[in-house]
C-alpha cells in the first residue's frame, strides 16, 4: 500500500479543562472535489490514549471517537466507545462500535472485553478505519492494545452498511467526546492519519 506524503501537522486541543496534545501526521493526496481516481475510499487513523487514573466507581474515563465519511453528523456516522457501552443500555467498562444516523444510535457491535480500565497511567492504542467498497461502508477497529484488555479488535470487529457514497474526500480526523469534569485523560494523540484514493486500491 502506497501513500503520497504531505507535511505533518501538530496542534493542541483544550477539552473541558484537559489538555489533549494531538499530533497529526498526514500521508495522503490533497482533496480534489472532482470525481476521479483521487476519490478517497479508505481512511485510517492510529490513536493513542493515556489515562491518568481510571475510576471504576465513576466509570471514568468515558471516551467516544467519531468517524463520519462526509465530515457531518447529520447522516450515517460511526463511534468507538471506550471504557463503556452506551447502546442499547449503559454499561461500565469494555468498548463498543456504534452506527449513528443523526442523533440516534441505530446498531452496535460489542467488544469481547467488558472489564473497566484499572491501571494508573494506562496507555490504549488502536487503529480505526473507514472503507468504501462496492456500495458498502465499513467501520473497523483493529490492532488495539491496553493493559486492561490486552489485544482487542480485528478484521471481524466491524459494522458495515449499504451506502450511496462514492468518495470520502470531505473527511477530517476523528473527534472525541469527553463528558465535562469527569475524565482522567492525560493525553489523546493521533499518531498517523492516512487516506487511500481509489487509484491505489485498484493498483
C-alpha positions in Angstrom: 0.0 0.0 0.0 1.5 3.3 -1.1 0.6 6.8 0.2 1.9 10.2 -1.0 3.1 12.5 1.8 2.1 15.9 2.8 3.6 17.9 5.7 2.9 16.7 9.3 0.7 19.0 11.4 0.7 19.4 15.2 -2.0 21.1 17.3 -3.3 21.1 20.9 -7.0 20.7 21.9 -8.3 22.0 25.2 -11.3 19.9 26.2 -13.2 20.5 29.5 -10.0 21.6 31.2 -8.0 18.6 30.0 -5.1 19.3 27.6 -5.1 16.7 24.9 -1.9 17.1 22.7 -2.8 15.8 19.3 -0.1 15.1 16.8 -1.3 14.5 13.2 0.9 13.0 10.6 -0.8 13.2 7.2 0.1 10.8 4.4 -2.5 11.5 1.7 -3.3 13.2 -1.6 -4.7 16.7 -1.3 -8.5 16.9 -1.6 -9.9 17.0 -5.1 -13.5 18.0 -5.5 -13.9 16.5 -8.9 -14.8 12.8 -9.2 -11.7 11.0 -10.5 -9.1 8.5 -9.4 -8.2 10.7 -6.4 -11.5 9.9 -4.8 -10.7 8.7 -1.2 -12.1 5.2 -0.5 -10.2 4.4 2.7 -9.5 6.4 5.9 -7.2 5.1 8.6 -6.3 6.7 12.0 -3.8 5.4 14.5 -4.6 6.6 18.0 -3.0 6.6 21.5 -4.9 7.4 24.7 -3.1 7.9 28.1 -5.2 7.7 31.2 -4.1 9.4 34.4 -6.1 7.4 36.9 -9.2 5.4 35.9 -12.1 5.4 38.4 -14.3 2.4 38.1 -16.8 3.8 40.7 -17.5 6.8 38.3 -17.0 4.7 35.2 -14.2 7.1 34.1 -12.9 7.7 31.6 -15.6 7.5 29.0 -14.4 8.5 25.5 -16.3 8.4 22.2 -14.2 8.6 19.0 -16.3 9.7 15.9 -15.7 8.9 12.2 -18.1 10.5 9.7 -17.4 9.7 6.0 -18.7 13.1 4.8 -17.5 15.1 7.8 -21.0 15.7 9.1 -23.1 14.3 11.9 -26.5 14.6 10.1 -26.4 11.3 8.1 -24.7 8.0 8.9 -21.6 8.1 11.0 -19.7 5.8 13.5 -18.4 5.9 17.0 -15.9 3.9 19.0 -17.0 3.9 22.7 -14.0 3.4 25.0 -14.4 2.1 28.6 -18.2 1.9 28.4 -21.1 0.6 26.4 -24.0 3.0 25.7 -26.3 1.1 23.4 -29.0 -0.2 24.0 -28.2 0.4 27.7 -25.3 1.9 29.5 -22.7 -0.5 31.0 -19.3 0.5 32.5 -16.1 -0.9 31.1 -15.2 -2.5 27.8 -15.6 -1.0 24.3 -18.2 -0.9 21.6 -18.7 0.1 17.9 -21.8 2.1 17.1 -23.6 3.3 14.0 -25.4 6.6 14.3 -27.9 8.3 12.0 -28.4 12.0 13.0 -28.8 11.9 16.8 -29.9 8.3 17.1 -27.8 5.2 17.6 -29.0 2.5 15.2 -26.9 -0.5 16.0 -23.8 -1.6 17.9 -21.1 -4.3 17.9 -20.0 -5.2 21.4 -16.3 -5.8 22.2 -15.0 -9.0 23.6 -13.6 -7.4 26.7 -16.1 -6.0 29.3 -13.9 -5.0 32.3 -13.2 -1.4 33.1 -9.8 0.3 32.8 -8.0 -0.2 36.1 -4.3 0.8 35.7 -2.9 4.3 36.6 -1.0 5.7 33.6 -2.6 3.1 31.3 -2.0 3.6 27.5 -4.5 2.4 25.0 -3.6 2.2 21.3 -5.8 1.2 18.3 -6.4 1.8 14.6 -9.8 2.9 13.4 -10.7 2.5 9.7 -13.4 3.5 7.3 -13.6 1.7 3.9 -15.8 2.3 0.9 -16.1 -0.8 -1.4 -18.8 -1.7 -3.9 -21.6 0.2 -2.2 -20.6 -0.8 1.3 -19.3 1.5 4.0 -17.4 -0.4 6.7 -16.1 0.9 10.1 -13.5 -1.2 11.9 -11.2 -1.1 15.0 -8.0 -3.1 14.6 -4.7 -3.7 16.3 -5.9 -2.5 19.7 -3.9 -2.9 22.9 -4.1 -1.9 26.5 -3.0 -3.3 29.9 -6.6 -3.9 31.0 -7.8 -5.5 27.8 -4.6 -6.9 26.2 -5.1 -7.2 22.5 -8.5 -6.2 21.1 -10.3 -5.5 17.8 -9.6 -7.1 14.4 -11.0 -7.7 11.0 -14.2 -9.2 12.4 -14.8 -6.3 14.8 -16.7 -4.1 12.3 -20.0 -2.6 11.3 -20.9 -2.5 7.6 -23.9 -0.7 5.9 -25.0 -0.1 2.3 -24.3 3.4 1.1 -24.6 5.6 -2.0 -21.4 7.4 -1.2 -18.6 7.0 -3.7 -15.9 9.1 -2.0 -14.8 10.4 1.4 -12.8 13.4 0.4 -14.5 15.8 2.9 -13.4 13.7 5.8 -11.4 15.2 8.7 -9.6 13.4 11.5 -11.8 11.9 14.3 -13.1 13.9 17.1 -13.5 12.9 20.8 -16.4 13.4 23.2 -15.3 13.8 26.8 -18.1 14.5 29.3 -17.3 17.6 31.4 -15.2 17.3 34.5 -15.1 13.5 34.7 -12.3 12.3 32.6 -8.8 11.5 33.9 -7.3 11.9 30.4 -3.6 12.8 30.3 -3.1 12.6 26.5 -5.0 11.8 23.3 -2.7 11.5 20.3 -3.4 10.9 16.6 -0.1 9.3 15.6 -0.9 8.7 12.0 -3.7 9.8 9.6 -3.9 8.1 6.1 -6.3 8.4 3.2 -6.2 6.0 0.3 -7.5 7.1 -3.1 -9.3 4.7 -5.4 -6.4 4.6 -7.8 -4.2 3.0 -5.1 -7.0 0.4 -4.2 -7.1 -0.7 -7.8 -3.4 -0.8 -8.3 
